[in-house]
């Protein structure tokens, strides 16, 4: 049960979130020079994304602050890696820029809309909402899509430095990059769907607010 003395900032899932930020910063620092340190820090930070969610449910410490912290850490972590990939693969810079823009803009719009319309989380849905997003936010599917998306970018990062293990004459990192690429594209498309749904919800909220304002003005005029 929540009490007035609780310190939200010291909740266990939020402490894990701070750890993710520290690991991401270390990864950023070493990303262009030491792929071993950067790779491990980035991967551990990404994996802890699932741990903080389990901790929030286990200790009944789900908070709006934690949800926002989680979203920002995810977006900034991936963006930092994509900036590095743009440097490593300048011929594909446009696609990395596009991926960053879609990821940040669409999730920001969806998160803000969720807060505006009064949802407890960006993962909360009404029965009338988009079927594909309800399916996407099924626990196993969401975890898979997030992991395989990160796998694609991490493999591209690693391939700049090393081919990695060779299996049957093929680079494991290269094989994993090819296999995970379609899912990374699909995740970007789903992000666009986030923006579409958020735009519809936000516009509907605007219409409702304008109608309420109009009714209030009409009532005031009648009272005069």
C-alpha positions as CSV (number, residue, x, y, z in Angstrom):
1,X,0.0,0.0,0.0
2,X,1.3,3.4,-0.9
3,X,2.1,5.8,2.0
4,X,2.9,9.5,2.1
5,X,6.5,8.7,3.1
6,X,7.3,6.6,0.1
7,X,10.1,7.9,-2.1
8,X,9.2,7.0,-5.7
9,X,12.7,7.8,-6.9
10,X,14.1,5.0,-4.7
11,X,11.7,2.3,-5.9
12,X,13.6,-0.8,-7.0
13,X,12.5,-0.7,-10.7
14,X,13.6,3.0,-10.8
15,X,17.0,2.1,-9.3
16,X,17.4,-0.5,-12.0
17,X,16.5,2.2,-14.5
18,X,19.3,4.5,-13.1
19,X,21.6,1.5,-13.6
20,X,20.5,1.2,-17.2
21,X,21.3,4.9,-17.8
22,X,24.8,4.5,-16.3
23,X,25.5,1.5,-18.4
24,X,24.2,3.3,-21.5
25,X,26.5,6.2,-20.8
26,X,29.5,3.9,-20.5
27,X,28.6,2.2,-23.7
28,X,28.4,5.6,-25.5
29,X,31.8,6.6,-24.2
30,X,33.5,3.4,-25.5
31,X,31.3,2.8,-28.5
32,X,33.8,4.1,-31.1
33,X,36.9,2.6,-29.5
34,X,36.2,-0.5,-27.5
35,X,33.4,-2.7,-28.8
36,X,33.8,-5.3,-26.0
37,X,33.1,-2.9,-23.2
38,X,30.5,-0.9,-25.2
39,X,28.8,-4.0,-26.5
40,X,28.4,-5.6,-23.1
41,X,27.3,-2.4,-21.3
42,X,24.7,-1.8,-24.1
43,X,23.4,-5.3,-24.1
44,X,23.1,-5.5,-20.3
45,X,21.3,-2.1,-20.2
46,X,18.9,-3.4,-22.9
47,X,18.3,-6.7,-21.0
48,X,17.5,-4.9,-17.8
49,X,14.6,-3.3,-19.6
50,X,12.7,-6.6,-18.8
51,X,14.0,-6.9,-15.3
52,X,12.7,-3.5,-14.2
53,X,9.2,-4.4,-15.4
54,X,9.2,-7.7,-13.4
55,X,10.5,-5.8,-10.4
56,X,7.7,-3.2,-10.7
57,X,5.1,-6.0,-10.7
58,X,6.7,-8.1,-8.0
59,X,7.1,-5.3,-5.5
60,X,3.9,-3.4,-6.6
61,X,6.1,-0.4,-7.6
62,X,4.7,0.5,-11.0
63,X,4.8,4.3,-11.4
64,X,4.2,6.9,-14.1
65,X,7.7,8.2,-13.4
66,X,9.1,4.7,-13.9
67,X,7.2,4.2,-17.2
68,X,8.5,7.5,-18.5
69,X,12.1,6.7,-17.3
70,X,11.9,3.4,-19.1
71,X,10.7,4.9,-22.3
72,X,13.3,7.6,-22.3
73,X,16.1,5.2,-21.6
74,X,15.0,2.9,-24.4
75,X,14.7,5.7,-26.9
76,X,18.0,7.4,-26.0
77,X,19.9,4.1,-25.8
78,X,18.9,3.0,-29.3
79,X,19.4,6.6,-30.6
80,X,23.0,6.6,-29.3
81,X,23.7,3.3,-31.0
82,X,22.2,4.5,-34.3
83,X,24.3,7.7,-34.2
84,X,27.4,5.5,-34.0
85,X,26.1,3.3,-36.9
86,X,25.6,6.4,-39.0
87,X,29.3,7.2,-38.4
88,X,30.4,3.7,-39.1
89,X,28.1,3.2,-42.2
90,X,27.8,6.7,-43.7
91,X,26.3,5.4,-46.9
92,X,23.3,4.2,-44.9
93,X,23.0,7.3,-42.7
94,X,19.6,8.3,-44.1
95,X,18.1,5.0,-43.0
96,X,19.5,5.3,-39.5
97,X,18.3,8.9,-39.3
98,X,14.9,7.8,-40.5
99,X,14.8,5.0,-37.9
100,X,15.7,7.4,-35.1
101,X,13.1,9.9,-36.2
102,X,10.4,7.3,-36.3
103,X,11.3,5.7,-33.0
104,X,11.5,8.9,-31.0
105,X,8.7,10.9,-32.6
106,X,6.1,8.0,-32.7
107,X,6.8,6.8,-29.2
108,X,6.8,10.3,-27.8
109,X,3.5,11.1,-29.4
110,X,2.0,7.8,-28.2
111,X,3.3,8.2,-24.7
112,X,2.1,11.8,-24.4
113,X,-1.3,10.9,-25.8
114,X,-1.6,8.1,-23.3
115,X,-1.0,10.5,-20.5
116,X,-3.3,13.1,-21.9
117,X,-6.3,10.8,-22.3
118,X,-5.7,9.3,-18.8
119,X,-4.3,5.9,-19.4
120,X,-2.1,4.4,-16.7
121,X,0.5,3.3,-19.2
122,X,1.3,3.4,-22.9
123,X,0.7,-0.3,-22.8
124,X,-2.9,0.0,-21.6
125,X,-5.7,-0.5,-24.1
126,X,-9.4,-0.3,-24.4
127,X,-11.3,-3.0,-26.2
128,X,-12.1,-0.7,-29.1
129,X,-8.5,0.1,-29.8
130,X,-6.2,-1.1,-32.6
131,X,-6.1,-4.9,-32.8
132,X,-2.5,-5.0,-34.0
133,X,-1.2,-2.9,-31.1
134,X,-3.1,-5.1,-28.6
135,X,-1.4,-8.1,-30.2
136,X,2.0,-6.4,-30.3
137,X,1.8,-5.6,-26.5
138,X,1.3,-9.2,-25.6
139,X,4.2,-9.9,-23.3
140,X,6.0,-12.6,-25.4
141,X,5.5,-10.8,-28.7
142,X,6.7,-7.4,-27.3
143,X,9.8,-9.0,-25.7
144,X,10.7,-10.8,-28.9
145,X,10.2,-7.7,-31.1
146,X,12.3,-5.5,-28.8
147,X,15.1,-8.1,-28.5
148,X,15.3,-8.9,-32.2
149,X,15.3,-5.2,-33.0
150,X,18.2,-4.5,-30.7
151,X,19.9,-7.6,-32.1
152,X,19.9,-6.2,-35.6
153,X,21.6,-3.0,-34.6
154,X,24.0,-4.6,-32.2
155,X,25.1,-7.0,-35.0
156,X,25.7,-4.1,-37.4
157,X,27.8,-2.5,-34.7
158,X,29.8,-5.6,-34.0
159,X,30.4,-6.2,-37.7
160,X,32.2,-2.9,-37.9
161,X,34.9,-4.4,-35.7
162,X,34.8,-8.1,-36.2
163,X,33.1,-10.9,-38.1
164,X,32.5,-12.7,-34.9
165,X,32.2,-16.5,-34.7
166,X,32.4,-18.3,-38.1
167,X,29.8,-21.0,-38.5
168,X,29.7,-23.1,-41.7
169,X,31.9,-20.5,-43.3
170,X,29.5,-17.6,-42.5
171,X,29.8,-14.8,-39.9
172,X,27.4,-15.4,-37.1
173,X,26.9,-11.6,-36.7
174,X,26.1,-11.2,-40.4
175,X,23.6,-14.1,-40.4
176,X,21.9,-12.7,-37.4
177,X,21.8,-9.2,-38.9
178,X,20.1,-10.6,-42.1
179,X,17.6,-12.7,-40.1
180,X,16.7,-9.8,-37.7
181,X,16.5,-7.1,-40.3
182,X,12.9,-7.7,-41.4
183,X,11.8,-7.6,-37.8
184,X,13.6,-4.3,-37.3
185,X,11.7,-2.9,-40.3
186,X,8.4,-4.3,-38.9
187,X,9.1,-2.6,-35.6
188,X,9.5,0.7,-37.3
189,X,6.2,0.2,-39.1
190,X,4.5,-0.6,-35.8
191,X,6.0,2.6,-34.4
192,X,4.3,4.5,-37.3
193,X,1.1,2.7,-36.3
194,X,1.6,4.0,-32.7
195,X,1.7,7.5,-34.1
196,X,-1.5,6.9,-36.2
197,X,-3.4,5.6,-33.2
198,X,-2.1,8.3,-31.0
199,X,-3.1,11.0,-33.6
200,X,-6.7,9.6,-33.8
201,X,-7.0,9.4,-30.0
202,X,-5.6,12.9,-29.5
203,X,-7.8,14.4,-32.2
204,X,-10.9,12.7,-30.6
205,X,-9.8,14.2,-27.2
206,X,-9.5,17.6,-28.8
207,X,-13.0,17.3,-30.3
208,X,-14.4,16.3,-26.9
209,X,-12.7,19.2,-25.2
210,X,-13.9,21.7,-27.8
211,X,-17.5,20.4,-27.5
212,X,-17.4,20.7,-23.7
213,X,-16.0,24.2,-24.1
214,X,-18.8,25.1,-26.6
215,X,-21.5,23.7,-24.3
216,X,-20.0,25.7,-21.4
217,X,-20.1,28.9,-23.4
218,X,-23.6,28.3,-24.6
219,X,-24.7,27.7,-21.0
220,X,-23.0,31.0,-19.9
221,X,-24.8,32.9,-22.7
222,X,-28.2,31.4,-21.7
223,X,-27.5,32.4,-18.1
224,X,-27.0,36.0,-19.1
